[in-house]
């Protein structure tokens, strides 16, 4: 049986949600130092995570407990093991039980947000608390990137330049999964950019590469997975 302390902690933050680092600090202080070791996240038995590598060298995702790291600059055979890496920003959660929600029509980027929020509410998730979600199937009209390095031209908040030098990918449709987090207002500026409700990453079908999704739609026939409190 769980000890009361653990139980009360999980009630406070459903699905064992944890956040390391904060977007706000990265933007205001240009601080991209390590906030957590990925080995500790794996040891913590997290199932889902999204974030950025320390030094803004790449993107991190975890889906179904599998850690995936993609680098913006080619490291070839010299890429470190994922578990040896560190994150400057990471949101993690543990969800063992999921409820599939079929998506029967194409959703554009705006519709994706309202669909996830409506379904979460309908399925009893508290919108004042963070939760992980997954999408399996195909995304459409996507824009995604992988950080490669801090952008020397980035001058902090209000800068016209992006925070990182990135590799950008766009396209009409790609199969795979999305792993993401809903951020209530209290966590906006921490796990998402200020004023944004979602931080989502793309994971390919082989689960070997990942990228940060700037915007995306969802193709009909895909499935939204919402975590269940059980």
DRENKOL-664113 format. One record per residue (C-alpha): x, y, z; residue in one letter; residue number from 1. Coordinates in nm, 2 decimals, decimal comma. Last residue first. Layout:
DRENKOL-664113
@x:X&y:Y&z:Z&res:a&n:NUM
...
This chain:
DRENKOL-664113
@x:-0,64&y:0,46&z:-1,15&res:x&n:230
@x:-0,65&y:0,82&z:-1,26&res:x&n:229
@x:-0,66&y:0,77&z:-1,64&res:x&n:228
@x:-0,43&y:0,93&z:-1,89&res:x&n:227
@x:-0,56&y:1,05&z:-2,22&res:x&n:226
@x:-0,47&y:0,90&z:-2,55&res:x&n:225
@x:-0,58&y:1,08&z:-2,87&res:x&n:224
@x:-0,62&y:0,84&z:-3,16&res:x&n:223
@x:-0,57&y:0,90&z:-3,53&res:x&n:222
@x:-0,83&y:0,81&z:-3,79&res:x&n:221
@x:-0,87&y:1,17&z:-3,90&res:x&n:220
@x:-0,54&y:1,34&z:-3,94&res:x&n:219
@x:-0,41&y:1,58&z:-3,66&res:x&n:218
@x:-0,29&y:1,93&z:-3,71&res:x&n:217
@x:0,05&y:2,07&z:-3,61&res:x&n:216
@x:0,23&y:2,37&z:-3,47&res:x&n:215
@x:0,57&y:2,43&z:-3,31&res:x&n:214
@x:0,63&y:2,07&z:-3,25&res:x&n:213
@x:0,96&y:1,99&z:-3,08&res:x&n:212
@x:1,14&y:1,70&z:-3,25&res:x&n:211
@x:1,20&y:1,33&z:-3,19&res:x&n:210
@x:1,39&y:1,04&z:-3,34&res:x&n:209
@x:1,42&y:0,66&z:-3,26&res:x&n:208
@x:1,06&y:0,57&z:-3,18&res:x&n:207
@x:1,03&y:0,36&z:-3,49&res:x&n:206
@x:0,71&y:0,54&z:-3,58&res:x&n:205
@x:0,87&y:0,88&z:-3,53&res:x&n:204
@x:0,81&y:1,09&z:-3,22&res:x&n:203
@x:0,68&y:1,44&z:-3,24&res:x&n:202
@x:0,69&y:1,66&z:-2,94&res:x&n:201
@x:0,43&y:1,87&z:-2,76&res:x&n:200
@x:0,42&y:2,15&z:-2,50&res:x&n:199
@x:0,07&y:2,28&z:-2,46&res:x&n:198
@x:-0,13&y:2,55&z:-2,29&res:x&n:197
@x:0,07&y:2,85&z:-2,42&res:x&n:196
@x:0,04&y:3,19&z:-2,26&res:x&n:195
@x:0,41&y:3,21&z:-2,16&res:x&n:194
@x:0,61&y:2,94&z:-2,34&res:x&n:193
@x:0,55&y:2,59&z:-2,20&res:x&n:192
@x:0,69&y:2,39&z:-1,91&res:x&n:191
@x:0,76&y:2,70&z:-1,68&res:x&n:190
@x:0,63&y:3,00&z:-1,87&res:x&n:189
@x:0,28&y:2,85&z:-1,84&res:x&n:188
@x:0,28&y:2,63&z:-1,53&res:x&n:187
@x:0,03&y:2,83&z:-1,32&res:x&n:186
@x:-0,19&y:2,88&z:-1,63&res:x&n:185
@x:-0,25&y:2,51&z:-1,67&res:x&n:184
@x:0,01&y:2,33&z:-1,88&res:x&n:183
@x:-0,11&y:2,03&z:-2,09&res:x&n:182
@x:0,18&y:1,80&z:-2,17&res:x&n:181
@x:0,29&y:1,62&z:-2,49&res:x&n:180
@x:0,38&y:1,31&z:-2,67&res:x&n:179
@x:0,29&y:1,29&z:-3,04&res:x&n:178
@x:0,31&y:0,98&z:-3,24&res:x&n:177
@x:0,40&y:0,87&z:-3,59&res:x&n:176
@x:0,29&y:0,92&z:-3,95&res:x&n:175
@x:0,37&y:1,24&z:-4,13&res:x&n:174
@x:0,16&y:1,49&z:-4,33&res:x&n:173
@x:0,17&y:1,82&z:-4,51&res:x&n:172
@x:0,53&y:1,91&z:-4,42&res:x&n:171
@x:0,77&y:2,13&z:-4,23&res:x&n:170
@x:1,11&y:2,06&z:-4,07&res:x&n:169
@x:1,34&y:2,31&z:-3,90&res:x&n:168
@x:1,70&y:2,25&z:-3,78&res:x&n:167
@x:1,76&y:2,50&z:-3,50&res:x&n:166
@x:1,99&y:2,77&z:-3,37&res:x&n:165
@x:1,84&y:2,84&z:-3,04&res:x&n:164
@x:1,67&y:3,13&z:-2,85&res:x&n:163
@x:1,51&y:3,27&z:-3,17&res:x&n:162
@x:1,60&y:3,62&z:-3,28&res:x&n:161
@x:1,36&y:3,91&z:-3,25&res:x&n:160
@x:1,45&y:3,94&z:-2,88&res:x&n:159
@x:1,17&y:4,04&z:-2,65&res:x&n:158
@x:1,31&y:3,84&z:-2,36&res:x&n:157
@x:1,67&y:3,74&z:-2,40&res:x&n:156
@x:1,93&y:3,88&z:-2,65&res:x&n:155
@x:1,94&y:3,59&z:-2,90&res:x&n:154
@x:2,21&y:3,67&z:-3,15&res:x&n:153
@x:2,45&y:3,40&z:-3,02&res:x&n:152
@x:2,17&y:3,14&z:-3,08&res:x&n:151
@x:2,22&y:2,85&z:-2,83&res:x&n:150
@x:2,29&y:2,53&z:-3,01&res:x&n:149
@x:2,13&y:2,26&z:-3,22&res:x&n:148
@x:1,76&y:2,27&z:-3,12&res:x&n:147
@x:1,54&y:2,03&z:-3,31&res:x&n:146
@x:1,24&y:2,18&z:-3,49&res:x&n:145
@x:0,88&y:2,12&z:-3,59&res:x&n:144
@x:0,62&y:2,27&z:-3,83&res:x&n:143
@x:0,33&y:2,04&z:-3,92&res:x&n:142
@x:0,06&y:2,07&z:-4,17&res:x&n:141
@x:-0,07&y:1,73&z:-4,06&res:x&n:140
@x:0,00&y:1,47&z:-3,79&res:x&n:139
@x:-0,05&y:1,10&z:-3,83&res:x&n:138
@x:-0,16&y:0,81&z:-3,61&res:x&n:137
@x:-0,10&y:0,80&z:-3,23&res:x&n:136
@x:-0,16&y:1,10&z:-3,01&res:x&n:135
@x:-0,03&y:1,11&z:-2,65&res:x&n:134
@x:-0,13&y:1,31&z:-2,35&res:x&n:133
@x:0,04&y:1,42&z:-2,02&res:x&n:132
@x:-0,14&y:1,61&z:-1,75&res:x&n:131
@x:-0,10&y:1,94&z:-1,57&res:x&n:130
@x:-0,35&y:2,06&z:-1,31&res:x&n:129
@x:-0,61&y:2,34&z:-1,31&res:x&n:128
@x:-0,78&y:2,17&z:-1,60&res:x&n:127
@x:-0,87&y:1,87&z:-1,38&res:x&n:126
@x:-0,92&y:1,56&z:-1,59&res:x&n:125
@x:-1,27&y:1,41&z:-1,57&res:x&n:124
@x:-1,30&y:1,25&z:-1,91&res:x&n:123
@x:-1,52&y:1,52&z:-2,05&res:x&n:122
@x:-1,27&y:1,78&z:-1,93&res:x&n:121
@x:-0,98&y:1,60&z:-2,10&res:x&n:120
@x:-1,19&y:1,56&z:-2,41&res:x&n:119
@x:-1,27&y:1,94&z:-2,43&res:x&n:118
@x:-0,90&y:2,03&z:-2,36&res:x&n:117
@x:-0,77&y:1,79&z:-2,63&res:x&n:116
@x:-1,03&y:1,90&z:-2,88&res:x&n:115
@x:-0,97&y:2,27&z:-2,81&res:x&n:114
@x:-0,60&y:2,24&z:-2,87&res:x&n:113
@x:-0,63&y:2,03&z:-3,18&res:x&n:112
@x:-0,89&y:2,26&z:-3,33&res:x&n:111
@x:-0,64&y:2,55&z:-3,34&res:x&n:110
@x:-0,38&y:2,33&z:-3,52&res:x&n:109
@x:-0,62&y:2,19&z:-3,77&res:x&n:108
@x:-0,82&y:1,88&z:-3,70&res:x&n:107
@x:-0,92&y:1,61&z:-3,95&res:x&n:106
@x:-1,22&y:1,41&z:-3,85&res:x&n:105
@x:-1,29&y:1,09&z:-3,66&res:x&n:104
@x:-1,04&y:1,13&z:-3,38&res:x&n:103
@x:-1,09&y:0,83&z:-3,15&res:x&n:102
@x:-1,03&y:0,88&z:-2,78&res:x&n:101
@x:-0,82&y:0,61&z:-2,62&res:x&n:100
@x:-0,81&y:0,60&z:-2,23&res:x&n:99
@x:-0,48&y:0,53&z:-2,08&res:x&n:98
@x:-0,35&y:0,36&z:-1,77&res:x&n:97
@x:0,01&y:0,35&z:-1,67&res:x&n:96
@x:0,07&y:0,72&z:-1,64&res:x&n:95
@x:0,40&y:0,86&z:-1,49&res:x&n:94
@x:0,49&y:1,22&z:-1,56&res:x&n:93
@x:0,78&y:1,43&z:-1,67&res:x&n:92
@x:0,84&y:1,79&z:-1,78&res:x&n:91
@x:1,20&y:1,87&z:-1,87&res:x&n:90
@x:1,41&y:2,18&z:-1,93&res:x&n:89
@x:1,79&y:2,21&z:-1,91&res:x&n:88
@x:1,81&y:1,83&z:-1,96&res:x&n:87
@x:2,11&y:1,60&z:-1,90&res:x&n:86
@x:2,24&y:1,30&z:-2,10&res:x&n:85
@x:2,39&y:0,97&z:-1,99&res:x&n:84
@x:2,06&y:0,80&z:-2,02&res:x&n:83
@x:2,04&y:0,89&z:-2,39&res:x&n:82
@x:2,38&y:0,73&z:-2,46&res:x&n:81
@x:2,62&y:0,99&z:-2,59&res:x&n:80
@x:2,63&y:1,06&z:-2,97&res:x&n:79
@x:2,98&y:1,00&z:-3,10&res:x&n:78
@x:2,87&y:0,76&z:-3,38&res:x&n:77
@x:2,72&y:1,05&z:-3,57&res:x&n:76
@x:2,71&y:1,37&z:-3,36&res:x&n:75
@x:2,52&y:1,57&z:-3,63&res:x&n:74
@x:2,40&y:1,90&z:-3,49&res:x&n:73
@x:2,04&y:1,94&z:-3,38&res:x&n:72
@x:2,05&y:1,63&z:-3,16&res:x&n:71
@x:1,76&y:1,39&z:-3,10&res:x&n:70
@x:1,70&y:1,21&z:-2,77&res:x&n:69
@x:1,44&y:0,93&z:-2,72&res:x&n:68
@x:1,38&y:0,77&z:-2,38&res:x&n:67
@x:1,13&y:0,48&z:-2,38&res:x&n:66
@x:0,90&y:0,47&z:-2,07&res:x&n:65
@x:0,58&y:0,45&z:-2,28&res:x&n:64
@x:0,69&y:0,77&z:-2,45&res:x&n:63
@x:0,99&y:0,98&z:-2,34&res:x&n:62
@x:1,10&y:1,28&z:-2,54&res:x&n:61
@x:1,42&y:1,49&z:-2,54&res:x&n:60
@x:1,52&y:1,76&z:-2,79&res:x&n:59
@x:1,87&y:1,88&z:-2,89&res:x&n:58
@x:2,18&y:2,08&z:-2,81&res:x&n:57
@x:2,01&y:2,36&z:-2,62&res:x&n:56
@x:2,31&y:2,37&z:-2,38&res:x&n:55
@x:2,13&y:2,12&z:-2,16&res:x&n:54
@x:1,89&y:1,90&z:-2,37&res:x&n:53
@x:1,54&y:2,02&z:-2,41&res:x&n:52
@x:1,21&y:1,88&z:-2,29&res:x&n:51
@x:0,92&y:1,63&z:-2,31&res:x&n:50
@x:0,85&y:1,34&z:-2,09&res:x&n:49
@x:0,62&y:1,04&z:-2,05&res:x&n:48
@x:0,65&y:0,70&z:-1,87&res:x&n:47
@x:0,85&y:0,82&z:-1,56&res:x&n:46
@x:1,00&y:0,52&z:-1,37&res:x&n:45
@x:1,20&y:0,74&z:-1,14&res:x&n:44
@x:1,51&y:0,55&z:-1,26&res:x&n:43
@x:1,44&y:0,68&z:-1,61&res:x&n:42
@x:1,41&y:1,04&z:-1,48&res:x&n:41
@x:1,73&y:0,99&z:-1,27&res:x&n:40
@x:1,92&y:0,86&z:-1,58&res:x&n:39
@x:1,79&y:1,17&z:-1,77&res:x&n:38
@x:2,00&y:1,39&z:-1,54&res:x&n:37
@x:1,81&y:1,71&z:-1,43&res:x&n:36
@x:1,85&y:2,09&z:-1,44&res:x&n:35
@x:2,16&y:2,10&z:-1,67&res:x&n:34
@x:2,25&y:2,45&z:-1,77&res:x&n:33
@x:2,07&y:2,65&z:-2,04&res:x&n:32
@x:2,06&y:2,98&z:-1,86&res:x&n:31
@x:1,99&y:3,26&z:-2,10&res:x&n:30
@x:1,87&y:3,46&z:-1,80&res:x&n:29
@x:1,54&y:3,58&z:-1,92&res:x&n:28
@x:1,46&y:3,32&z:-2,19&res:x&n:27
@x:1,60&y:3,01&z:-2,02&res:x&n:26
@x:1,47&y:3,13&z:-1,69&res:x&n:25
@x:1,11&y:3,17&z:-1,83&res:x&n:24
@x:1,13&y:2,83&z:-2,00&res:x&n:23
@x:1,18&y:2,67&z:-1,66&res:x&n:22
@x:1,40&y:2,40&z:-1,52&res:x&n:21
@x:1,27&y:2,06&z:-1,40&res:x&n:20
@x:0,90&y:1,99&z:-1,39&res:x&n:19
@x:0,74&y:1,69&z:-1,22&res:x&n:18
@x:0,40&y:1,52&z:-1,27&res:x&n:17
@x:0,34&y:1,21&z:-1,06&res:x&n:16
@x:0,03&y:1,13&z:-1,26&res:x&n:15
@x:-0,17&y:1,40&z:-1,07&res:x&n:14
@x:0,01&y:1,67&z:-0,87&res:x&n:13
@x:-0,16&y:1,74&z:-0,54&res:x&n:12
@x:-0,33&y:1,41&z:-0,53&res:x&n:11
@x:0,00&y:1,25&z:-0,61&res:x&n:10
@x:0,16&y:1,41&z:-0,30&res:x&n:9
@x:-0,13&y:1,31&z:-0,08&res:x&n:8
@x:-0,08&y:0,95&z:-0,18&res:x&n:7
@x:0,29&y:0,95&z:-0,13&res:x&n:6
@x:0,26&y:1,09&z:0,22&res:x&n:5
@x:-0,02&y:0,85&z:0,30&res:x&n:4
@x:0,21&y:0,55&z:0,24&res:x&n:3
@x:0,11&y:0,36&z:-0,07&res:x&n:2
@x:0,00&y:0,00&z:0,00&res:x&n:1
